[in-house]
Every structure is written in C-alpha cells, then in structure tokens.
C-alpha cells in the first residue's frame, strides 16, 4: 500500500511499510519532522507537559484523599479507643457481677450443705428416737402385763386373804 503525499504540487508516493520503518529514525534525527508530527498530533495526543500536569493533578488529589483518610483514621482510632474503654468497663462490671454471683452461690452451697447435714442429723435422731420409742413401747407392754399380773395376784391374794379371814371369823 502506498501513501500519496502532496508537497508544493509535487506528488510523492511512499510505501507505508517503508515509512513505518523510517519514521522512528526521522523523529530522532530530524527536528523539523519531529515538530511537524508533534504539531499534527497536538490536538489528539497528550504532550509530556500535559501528562505531567495530569500526574500532578492526580498526585494532588491523592494527597487530599490521603489527608481525608488520615483524618478518618484518627476519628476511627478515637472511636475505637472509646469503645475499647467502654468494653473494658463492661468487662469489669461483668467480672464484679460474676465474683458477686460466685460468692452468693458459694453461700447458697454452704447453706445447702448445712441443711443436708442437719437433715442427716435429724434422720439419725429420728432413728434413735424410734428405737427409744420402740423400747419404751416394749417396756410399757411388759409393764402392762406385769400390772395385769400384779392386779391378778393382788385380786387372788385379796380373795385368799378374804377367804382366810372369812374362814377364820366364821370359825370363831
């Protein structure tokens, strides 16, 4: 493919591939060609100065964003410190409550242990009392028999005495 160039009504035909090969060398070595190309591309391609200004603008924006992020970081750090202090205070309150509850449970446990011991003591006392009542009932039953036997013996003795006295007074 050929490129047609018109220069002062002179027409020159250059092969496109050859132009692409020559162009870098011409740009490096010929200031006039370099200037012409820069002028031709100035509305389309950014210059080094344009790119430097864009980079500078981006750098400024990044610096501003960094400053805002730093300010936000400081606020977050302050908030985090405040939250940490609150959590520490809550933790201390929970620890105090837990210690208090532990002491109460220990007291309740001791009371239950004491109540269990007292219940065992009452149970033991009830067994002893049952034995004593059993013995008393046996002795009472024995005493009732003895009393009945004694009453019977007294009655028989009285009858004997009465019989003796009757017999003794009737004979006289």
C-alpha positions as CSV (number, residue, x, y, z in Angstrom):
1,X,0.0,0.0,0.0
2,X,1.2,3.4,-0.9
3,X,0.7,6.8,0.7
4,X,0.3,9.8,-1.5
5,X,1.9,13.0,-0.3
6,X,1.4,16.4,-1.9
7,X,4.1,18.9,-1.3
8,X,4.0,22.1,-3.3
9,X,2.2,20.3,-6.0
10,X,4.8,17.6,-6.1
11,X,3.4,14.2,-5.6
12,X,5.5,11.6,-3.9
13,X,4.5,8.0,-3.3
14,X,5.9,6.2,-0.3
15,X,5.3,2.6,0.7
16,X,3.6,2.6,4.1
17,X,5.8,-0.2,5.5
18,X,8.9,1.7,4.5
19,X,7.5,4.9,6.1
20,X,6.9,2.9,9.4
21,X,10.5,1.7,9.3
22,X,11.9,5.2,8.6
23,X,9.6,7.2,10.9
24,X,11.3,6.5,14.3
25,X,14.7,7.3,12.8
26,X,13.4,10.5,11.2
27,X,11.7,11.6,14.5
28,X,15.0,11.1,16.4
29,X,17.2,12.7,13.9
30,X,15.2,15.5,12.2
31,X,13.8,18.2,14.4
32,X,11.6,19.6,11.5
33,X,9.9,16.2,11.1
34,X,9.6,15.8,14.8
35,X,8.0,19.3,15.1
36,X,5.6,18.5,12.3
37,X,4.5,15.3,13.8
38,X,4.1,16.9,17.3
39,X,2.0,19.7,15.7
40,X,-0.1,17.2,13.8
41,X,-0.7,15.1,16.9
42,X,-1.1,18.1,19.3
43,X,-4.9,18.0,19.2
44,X,-5.1,14.2,19.5
45,X,-2.2,13.1,21.7
46,X,-1.1,14.5,25.1
47,X,2.3,16.0,25.4
48,X,4.8,15.3,28.1
49,X,3.7,18.6,29.8
50,X,0.1,17.5,29.5
51,X,0.8,14.2,31.1
52,X,3.0,15.9,33.8
53,X,0.1,18.2,34.6
54,X,-2.4,15.3,34.8
55,X,0.0,13.3,37.0
56,X,0.5,16.4,39.2
57,X,-3.3,16.9,39.4
58,X,-3.7,13.2,40.3
59,X,-1.0,13.5,42.9
60,X,-2.7,16.5,44.5
61,X,-6.0,14.7,44.6
62,X,-4.4,11.6,46.1
63,X,-2.7,13.8,48.7
64,X,-6.1,15.4,49.5
65,X,-7.7,11.9,49.7
66,X,-4.8,10.7,51.9
67,X,-5.4,13.6,54.3
68,X,-9.1,12.9,54.5
69,X,-8.3,9.2,55.1
70,X,-5.8,10.1,57.8
71,X,-8.5,12.3,59.4
72,X,-11.0,9.5,59.2
73,X,-8.4,7.1,60.6
74,X,-7.8,9.4,63.5
75,X,-11.6,9.6,64.1
76,X,-11.9,5.8,63.9
77,X,-8.9,5.4,66.3
78,X,-10.6,7.7,68.7
79,X,-13.9,5.9,68.4
80,X,-12.1,2.5,68.8
81,X,-10.3,3.7,71.9
82,X,-13.6,5.0,73.3
83,X,-15.3,1.7,72.5
84,X,-12.3,-0.3,74.0
85,X,-12.7,1.7,77.2
86,X,-16.4,1.1,77.3
87,X,-15.9,-2.6,76.7
88,X,-13.2,-2.7,79.4
89,X,-15.6,-1.0,81.8
90,X,-18.4,-3.5,80.9
91,X,-15.9,-6.4,81.3
92,X,-15.0,-5.1,84.8
93,X,-18.7,-4.8,85.7
94,X,-19.3,-8.4,84.5
95,X,-16.3,-9.6,86.4
96,X,-17.6,-7.9,89.5
97,X,-21.0,-9.3,89.0
98,X,-19.6,-12.8,88.3
99,X,-17.5,-12.6,91.5
100,X,-20.5,-11.5,93.5
101,X,-22.6,-14.3,92.0
102,X,-19.9,-16.8,92.7
103,X,-19.8,-15.7,96.4
104,X,-23.6,-16.0,96.6
105,X,-23.6,-19.4,95.0
106,X,-20.8,-20.5,97.5
107,X,-23.0,-19.2,100.3
108,X,-26.1,-21.0,99.0
109,X,-24.0,-24.2,98.5
110,X,-22.8,-23.9,102.1
111,X,-26.4,-23.5,103.3
112,X,-27.5,-26.5,101.3
113,X,-24.6,-28.5,102.7
114,X,-25.5,-27.3,106.2
115,X,-29.2,-28.2,105.5
116,X,-28.2,-31.6,104.2
117,X,-26.1,-32.2,107.3
118,X,-28.9,-31.1,109.6
119,X,-31.3,-33.4,107.7
120,X,-28.9,-36.3,108.2
121,X,-28.7,-35.3,111.9
122,X,-32.5,-35.2,112.1
123,X,-32.7,-38.5,110.3
124,X,-30.2,-40.0,112.8
125,X,-32.1,-38.5,115.7
126,X,-35.3,-39.9,114.3
127,X,-33.8,-43.4,114.1
128,X,-32.5,-43.1,117.7
129,X,-35.9,-41.8,118.8
130,X,-37.7,-44.6,117.0
131,X,-35.5,-47.1,118.8
132,X,-36.2,-45.5,122.2
133,X,-39.9,-45.3,121.5
134,X,-39.8,-49.0,120.4
135,X,-38.0,-49.9,123.7
136,X,-40.5,-47.8,125.7
137,X,-43.4,-49.4,124.0
138,X,-41.9,-52.9,124.7
139,X,-41.3,-51.9,128.3
140,X,-44.8,-50.4,128.5
141,X,-46.3,-53.6,127.2
142,X,-44.2,-55.6,129.6
143,X,-45.2,-53.3,132.4
144,X,-48.9,-53.6,131.4
145,X,-48.6,-57.4,131.6
146,X,-46.8,-57.1,134.9
147,X,-49.5,-54.7,136.1
148,X,-52.2,-57.1,135.0
149,X,-50.4,-60.0,136.6
150,X,-49.9,-57.9,139.7
151,X,-53.6,-56.9,139.7
152,X,-54.5,-60.6,139.2
153,X,-52.1,-61.6,142.0
154,X,-53.5,-58.9,144.3
155,X,-57.0,-60.0,143.4
156,X,-56.1,-63.6,144.1
157,X,-54.2,-62.5,147.2
158,X,-57.2,-60.5,148.3
159,X,-59.5,-63.4,147.7
160,X,-57.2,-65.6,149.6
161,X,-57.0,-63.2,152.5
162,X,-60.8,-62.7,152.4
163,X,-61.2,-66.4,152.2
164,X,-58.8,-66.8,155.2
165,X,-60.5,-64.1,157.1
166,X,-63.9,-65.4,156.4
167,X,-62.8,-68.8,157.4
168,X,-61.1,-67.5,160.5
169,X,-64.0,-65.3,161.6
170,X,-66.7,-67.8,160.7
171,X,-65.0,-70.4,162.9
172,X,-64.9,-68.3,165.8
